[in-house]
Amino acid sequence: MKRRMLLPGELEAKAAKLTDAHGGLLFTKAEIESFAHITDELAEPAWKPEDFKSINL
């Protein structure tokens, strides 16, 4: 099995490219759902995964 080294900042650079390509921050469904407690505290409507654009990586 061939292993590949990661360069410092490589994961962050890949995430930045994906963010740029898709026009904003990327969240998982679980992350969006976990924001519910924050919106409850602020008396704001909860974020729902179906309200967001979905992509497959």
N, C-alpha and C positions, 0 to 999 in steps of 0.2 A: 504494500500500500504506500503510495506516494503522499507525503505530507507537504503542505504549503505553509510558508510563514506569513504572518500578517505584519505589515509595516505599521509603525505608530500612526494613529489617526486614520487608518484605512477604513475601518467600520464607519467612523464619523463622516468621512468623505463620501462613502457610498450612500449613507442616509441623506446627506445634503443634496446629492444629485437626484435622489428619488423625490425629495421635498420640492426641489425646483421643477422637476418634470411633471409633478402632479399639482402644482400650484398652492402648496401649503403643507402644514404639518400633517404627518401620518399617524393615526391612532389605530390600535386594534379594537375590535368590538368590545373586548373586556375592559379596555381603558376607557372607552366612551361610557360604558355602563358604570364604571367606578366613579365617574364624576357626579353621579346622582346625589351623593351626600353633600357635595359642595353646592349644587344648585338648590337643594333643599334648605340649606343654611342661609342662602341668599334670597330665598323665596322666588326663585326663577324657575322657568320650565325645565324639566330634566332633558338632557340630551338623549336622543334615541338613535341607535345605529342605523335604522332605516332612513333617517333624515340626512344621512351623509353619503357622499359618493363612495362607492366601493371599488377597490382594485384588488387584483391577485398578484402576489409577488412570487 
